[in-house]
Amino acid sequence: MPVSNATRAAIDVCDLAPEYIRAIAPYQPGKPIAELARELGLDPDCIIKLASNENPLGVSPLAMQAIHGALADTARYPDGNGYELKQALSAHYGVNAAQCVLGNGSNDVLELAARSFLAPGMEAIYSQHAFAVYPLVVQAVGARGIEVPARSFAHDLDAMLKAVSPRTRMVFLANPNNPTGTLIRAAELLRFLEAIAPRIIVVLDEAYNEYLPDDLKTDTIAWLSRFPNLVITRTFSKAYGLAGLRVGYALAQAGVADLMNRVRQPFNVNSFALAAAAAALGDVEFVRRGYELNQRGMRQVTQGLTKLGLEFIPSFGNFVSFKAGDAGSVYQRLLRHGVIVRPIAGYGMPQYLRVSIGLESENGRFLDALSKSI
């Protein structure tokens, strides 16, 4: 017998999705320039976006050249195994290509880790004020997320160890952390890896690693041979200027990488991204310029915040979070000045805004607009 219209109308098909999927709060990205221009009738060319930690220098010239070279093969599917990029990563970091996992941005790689090792009934641990994608990927596979209170906006590794239970299968560590910019020092990180049970996967998210000075960088990749439960994720979106192409990667023990590649979508990284990332990896000069620009810009912005009497969290990334009081109102006033920053109330920091480090002129424009908005 056909189902009646009344019966059909009484059923909400969305209720058929698992409860843990329906409970997900979608990730909110930084406001695009075009959107603000439409909303306030502003000239897009007069808007500056300092909301998404993008590279103010643009794209690596070597990457741009590689993109143009890949155009002729647009009708072809990309290399599903990412051979050339994996070879470049292998040579650059001294790892085996079998240890590499490629993703549509590092967000994709984080999700691959969760899908490979988590399931309903399991738990994953992450810090308060850590990257918003961690709870999203955990919840999407039906696992339970355990948020550990931060200590002075930074990871409290001792508390995270105490939060481990028999159901724990994964821990996420962001280093430097987004949005707070805090850094776990090498000795403390190593003690954590030595203390945590080897049955627990530790995902070390190093998206901002290239912005660290040499004396604070740690060869965490060398630790992979010692800790088979370690997964290191990095991205080409920041220092290499390829945010629009979405390409990230993980380095792990070969068996772990194999499992992550089993749940990876075919052709998850497009041809232009593969070509651009392989070329960008060798553009040492571009990365150096970006690092130096960021160092100067960080001083410019933090000194400006100090002059305005605003507290900020010392940052090791390419952004800084500062206390703005009624941050929502300050954010709206900045928008009317054509300056886009990032509200971070969703990270449990309702009084703070995060600003990306831009060009010197952009940083100056932001500080001028901020002085008129607080």
C-alpha positions as CSV (number, residue, x, y, z in Angstrom):
1,M,0.0,0.0,0.0
2,P,1.4,3.4,-0.9
3,V,2.5,5.7,1.9
4,S,0.0,8.5,2.5
5,N,1.0,12.1,2.1
6,A,0.1,12.7,5.8
7,T,2.6,10.0,6.8
8,R,5.3,11.5,4.6
9,A,4.7,15.0,6.0
10,A,5.0,13.7,9.5
11,I,8.5,12.3,9.0
12,D,11.5,14.6,9.0
13,V,14.1,12.7,7.0
14,C,16.8,14.7,8.8
15,D,16.0,12.7,11.9
16,L,17.3,9.6,10.1
17,A,20.8,10.9,10.4
18,P,22.7,9.8,13.5
19,E,22.2,12.1,16.5
20,Y,26.0,12.9,16.6
21,I,25.8,14.2,13.0
22,R,22.8,16.3,13.7
23,A,24.5,17.8,16.7
24,I,27.5,19.1,14.8
25,A,27.9,22.9,14.7
26,P,29.4,23.7,11.3
27,Y,32.8,25.3,11.1
28,Q,32.7,29.0,10.5
29,P,35.4,30.3,8.3
30,G,36.7,33.9,8.1
31,K,34.4,36.3,6.2
32,P,35.3,36.6,2.5
33,I,36.1,40.1,1.0
34,A,33.3,39.7,-1.5
35,E,30.7,39.0,1.2
36,L,31.6,42.1,3.2
37,A,31.6,44.2,0.0
38,R,28.0,43.0,-0.7
39,E,26.8,43.5,2.8
40,L,28.1,47.0,3.4
41,G,28.4,48.3,-0.2
42,L,32.2,48.7,0.1
43,D,34.7,48.7,-2.7
44,P,36.4,45.2,-2.6
45,D,39.7,46.8,-3.5
46,C,39.5,48.9,-0.3
47,I,38.9,45.9,2.0
48,I,41.7,44.1,3.7
49,K,41.3,40.6,5.1
50,L,43.3,39.6,8.1
51,A,41.0,36.9,9.3
52,S,42.3,33.5,7.9
53,N,46.0,33.5,8.5
54,E,46.7,33.6,4.8
55,N,50.1,34.5,3.3
56,P,50.3,38.3,2.6
57,L,53.0,37.6,0.0
58,G,50.6,35.6,-2.1
59,V,51.8,32.5,-4.0
60,S,55.3,31.0,-4.3
61,P,56.6,32.0,-7.7
62,L,57.8,28.5,-8.3
63,A,54.3,27.2,-7.4
64,M,52.6,29.6,-9.8
65,Q,54.9,28.5,-12.6
66,A,54.0,24.8,-11.9
67,I,50.3,25.7,-11.9
68,H,50.6,27.2,-15.4
69,G,52.5,24.1,-16.5
70,A,49.7,21.8,-15.3
71,L,46.9,23.7,-17.1
72,A,47.3,21.6,-20.3
73,D,46.3,18.4,-18.5
74,T,43.1,19.9,-16.9
75,A,41.0,17.3,-18.7
76,R,42.9,14.5,-17.0
77,Y,42.4,13.1,-13.5
78,P,45.2,14.0,-11.1
79,D,47.7,11.3,-10.0
80,G,45.6,9.6,-7.3
81,N,48.8,8.5,-5.5
82,G,50.4,11.9,-5.6
83,Y,53.8,10.4,-6.7
84,E,55.7,13.5,-7.5
85,L,54.6,15.4,-4.3
86,K,55.4,12.4,-2.1
87,Q,58.8,12.1,-3.7
88,A,59.4,15.8,-3.0
89,L,58.3,15.4,0.6
90,S,60.4,12.3,1.0
91,A,63.5,14.1,-0.3
92,H,62.8,17.2,1.8
93,Y,62.2,15.5,5.1
94,G,64.3,12.3,4.7
95,V,61.3,10.0,5.1
96,N,60.0,7.1,2.9
97,A,57.2,8.0,0.5
98,A,55.1,5.3,2.1
99,Q,55.0,7.4,5.2
100,C,53.2,10.3,3.4
101,V,49.4,10.9,3.3
102,L,48.1,13.7,1.1
103,G,45.0,15.7,1.8
104,N,42.6,18.3,0.5
105,G,44.2,20.7,3.1
106,S,45.4,19.6,6.5
107,N,41.8,19.5,7.6
108,D,41.2,16.5,5.3
109,V,44.2,14.8,6.8
110,L,42.9,15.4,10.3
111,E,39.7,13.8,9.3
112,L,41.5,10.8,7.8
113,A,43.2,10.2,11.1
114,A,39.9,10.3,12.9
115,R,38.2,8.0,10.5
116,S,41.1,5.5,10.6
117,F,41.3,5.2,14.4
118,L,38.1,6.4,16.0
119,A,34.6,4.9,16.2
120,P,31.5,5.2,18.5
121,G,32.4,4.4,22.1
122,M,36.0,5.7,21.7
123,E,37.3,9.0,23.0
124,A,39.7,11.7,21.7
125,I,41.4,14.4,23.8
126,Y,42.1,18.0,22.8
127,S,42.8,21.2,24.6
128,Q,40.4,24.1,25.3
129,H,41.0,26.9,22.8
130,A,42.5,24.5,20.2
131,F,41.7,24.3,16.5
132,A,37.9,23.9,16.0
133,V,38.3,21.1,13.5
134,Y,39.4,18.6,16.1
135,P,36.0,18.3,17.9
136,L,34.3,18.3,14.4
137,V,36.1,15.3,13.0
138,V,35.8,13.4,16.3
139,Q,32.0,14.0,16.5
140,A,31.6,13.2,12.8
141,V,32.7,9.6,13.4
142,G,30.6,9.2,16.5
143,A,33.4,9.3,19.0
144,R,33.4,11.4,22.2
145,G,35.6,14.5,22.4
146,I,37.2,15.3,25.7
147,E,38.2,19.0,26.0
148,V,40.8,19.6,28.7
149,P,41.0,23.1,30.2
150,A,43.9,25.2,29.0
151,R,46.6,26.7,31.2
152,S,47.1,30.4,30.4
153,F,45.6,29.7,26.9
154,A,48.1,26.9,26.3
155,H,47.9,23.1,26.3
156,D,48.1,21.6,29.8
157,L,49.9,18.4,28.9
158,D,49.8,17.0,32.4
159,A,46.0,17.5,32.6
160,M,45.7,15.9,29.1
161,L,47.6,12.8,30.3
162,K,45.3,12.6,33.4
163,A,42.3,12.8,31.1
164,V,43.3,9.5,29.4
165,S,40.9,6.6,29.9
166,P,40.6,3.0,28.6
167,R,38.4,4.5,25.8
168,T,41.0,7.0,24.7
169,R,42.3,6.3,21.2
170,M,43.6,9.7,20.0
171,V,45.1,13.0,21.2
172,F,45.3,16.2,19.2
173,L,48.1,18.7,19.9
174,A,48.4,21.9,17.9
175,N,51.9,23.4,17.9
176,P,51.9,26.3,17.6
177,N,48.2,26.4,18.5
178,N,45.5,28.2,16.6
179,P,43.9,30.6,17.7
180,T,46.1,31.3,20.7
181,G,49.5,31.1,19.1
182,T,51.0,29.3,22.1
183,L,53.9,26.9,21.8
184,I,54.7,23.6,23.5
185,R,58.5,23.5,24.0
186,A,60.4,20.5,22.7
187,A,61.3,19.0,26.1
188,E,57.7,19.1,27.3
189,L,56.4,17.6,24.1
190,L,58.9,14.8,24.2
191,R,58.0,14.0,27.9
192,F,54.4,13.8,26.8
193,L,55.1,11.3,24.0
194,E,57.2,9.2,26.3
195,A,54.4,9.1,29.0
196,I,51.4,8.5,26.8
197,A,50.3,4.9,26.2
198,P,51.5,3.6,22.8
199,R,48.0,2.5,22.0
200,I,46.9,6.1,21.6
201,I,47.5,8.0,18.4
202,V,49.0,11.4,18.9
203,V,48.2,13.8,16.1
204,L,50.7,16.7,16.2
205,D,49.3,19.5,14.1
206,E,52.2,21.7,12.9
207,A,50.4,24.0,10.4
208,Y,52.4,27.0,11.5
209,N,55.8,25.3,11.9
210,E,57.5,27.4,9.2
211,Y,56.9,30.6,11.3
212,L,59.1,29.4,14.2
213,P,62.6,30.7,14.6
214,D,65.3,28.1,14.2
215,D,66.1,28.0,17.9
216,L,62.5,27.0,18.6
217,K,62.1,24.4,15.8
218,T,62.2,20.8,16.8
219,D,62.9,17.9,14.4
220,T,59.7,16.1,15.3
221,I,59.9,14.1,12.1
222,A,62.9,12.3,13.5
223,W,60.7,11.2,16.3
224,L,58.5,9.1,14.0
225,S,60.9,6.1,14.1
226,R,60.8,6.2,17.9
227,F,57.0,6.8,18.4
228,P,55.0,4.6,15.9
229,N,51.8,6.2,17.4
230,L,52.8,9.7,16.2
231,V,51.1,11.4,13.2
232,I,52.5,14.8,12.1
233,T,50.3,17.0,10.0
234,R,51.4,20.1,8.0
235,T,50.0,22.3,5.3
236,F,50.9,24.3,2.2
237,S,48.1,26.9,3.0
238,K,50.2,29.2,5.2
239,A,53.9,29.7,4.6
240,Y,53.7,28.5,1.0
241,G,50.7,30.6,0.0
242,L,48.5,27.8,-1.4
243,A,45.4,28.2,0.8
244,G,43.1,28.4,-2.3
245,L,44.4,25.1,-3.6
246,R,43.8,23.1,-0.4
247,V,46.7,20.8,0.0
248,G,48.1,19.4,3.3
249,Y,49.9,16.2,4.3
250,A,50.6,13.8,7.2
251,L,53.8,12.0,8.0
252,A,53.6,8.8,10.0
253,Q,54.8,5.3,10.4
254,A,54.2,3.5,7.1
255,G,51.5,1.2,8.6
256,V,49.6,4.1,10.0
257,A,49.9,6.0,6.7
258,D,48.6,3.0,4.8
259,L,45.5,2.9,7.0
260,M,44.8,6.6,6.5
261,N,45.3,6.2,2.7
262,R,42.7,3.4,2.7
263,V,39.9,5.8,3.8
264,R,41.2,8.7,1.7
265,Q,38.9,9.7,-1.2
266,P,40.4,8.9,-4.7
267,F,41.8,12.1,-6.3
268,N,41.4,14.1,-3.1
269,V,44.2,16.5,-4.1
270,N,43.8,18.2,-7.5
271,S,46.4,18.4,-10.2
272,F,47.2,22.0,-9.7
273,A,47.6,21.5,-6.0
274,L,49.9,18.6,-6.5
275,A,52.1,20.4,-8.9
276,A,52.2,23.7,-7.0
277,A,53.0,22.0,-3.6
278,A,55.9,20.0,-5.1
279,A,57.3,23.1,-6.6
280,A,56.7,25.3,-3.5
281,L,58.4,22.9,-1.2
282,G,61.7,23.8,-2.9
283,D,61.1,27.6,-2.8
284,V,63.3,28.2,0.2
285,E,63.6,31.9,-0.6
286,F,59.9,32.5,-0.6
287,V,59.5,30.8,2.8
288,R,62.4,32.8,4.2
289,R,60.8,36.1,2.9
290,G,57.5,35.2,4.5
291,Y,59.1,34.3,7.8
292,E,61.0,37.6,7.9
293,L,57.9,39.6,6.9
294,N,55.9,37.9,9.6
295,Q,58.6,38.6,12.3
296,R,58.5,42.3,11.4
297,G,54.8,42.4,11.2
298,M,54.3,40.7,14.5
299,R,56.5,43.3,16.2
300,Q,54.5,46.1,14.4
301,V,51.1,44.7,15.5
302,T,52.0,43.8,19.1
303,Q,53.7,47.1,19.6
304,G,50.6,48.8,18.2
305,L,48.3,46.8,20.5
306,T,50.5,47.7,23.5
307,K,50.2,51.4,22.6
308,L,46.5,51.0,22.5
309,G,46.5,49.5,26.0
310,L,45.2,46.1,24.7
311,E,46.3,42.8,26.1
312,F,47.4,40.1,23.7
313,I,48.6,36.5,23.8
314,P,52.2,36.2,22.7
315,S,52.1,34.2,19.4
316,F,54.4,31.9,17.6
317,G,52.2,31.8,14.5
318,N,51.3,34.3,11.8
319,F,48.5,35.8,13.8
320,V,47.9,37.3,17.3
321,S,44.8,37.1,19.5
322,F,44.0,40.2,21.5
323,K,41.5,41.2,24.2
324,A,39.0,43.7,22.9
325,G,36.3,43.8,25.6
326,D,33.1,43.8,23.7
327,A,34.8,41.9,20.9
328,G,31.6,41.5,18.8
329,S,31.0,45.2,18.7
330,V,34.7,46.0,17.9
331,Y,34.6,43.4,15.1
332,Q,31.5,45.0,13.5
333,R,33.1,48.5,13.7
334,L,36.3,47.2,12.1
335,L,34.1,45.7,9.3
336,R,32.7,49.2,8.6
337,H,36.3,50.4,8.2
338,G,36.8,47.7,5.6
339,V,39.0,45.5,7.9
340,I,38.2,41.8,8.4
341,V,39.6,40.1,11.5
342,R,38.4,36.9,13.2
343,P,36.0,36.7,16.2
344,I,36.9,33.7,18.3
345,A,34.0,33.4,20.7
346,G,33.5,29.9,19.3
347,Y,36.8,29.0,20.8
348,G,35.7,29.9,24.3
349,M,37.3,33.4,24.0
350,P,34.3,35.8,23.7
351,Q,36.4,38.9,24.6
352,Y,39.1,38.2,22.0
353,L,39.7,38.8,18.3
354,R,42.4,37.2,16.2
355,V,44.2,39.2,13.5
356,S,46.5,37.7,10.9
357,I,49.8,39.4,10.2
358,G,49.7,41.1,6.9
359,L,51.9,43.5,4.8
360,E,53.2,46.5,6.7
361,S,50.6,48.7,5.1
362,E,47.8,46.3,6.1
363,N,49.0,46.1,9.6
364,G,49.1,49.9,9.8
365,R,45.6,50.1,8.4
366,F,44.3,47.5,10.9
367,L,45.9,49.4,13.9
368,D,44.4,52.7,12.7
369,A,41.0,51.2,12.3
370,L,41.2,49.5,15.7
371,S,42.1,52.8,17.4
372,K,38.8,54.1,16.0
373,S,36.8,51.0,17.0
374,I,37.6,50.4,20.6
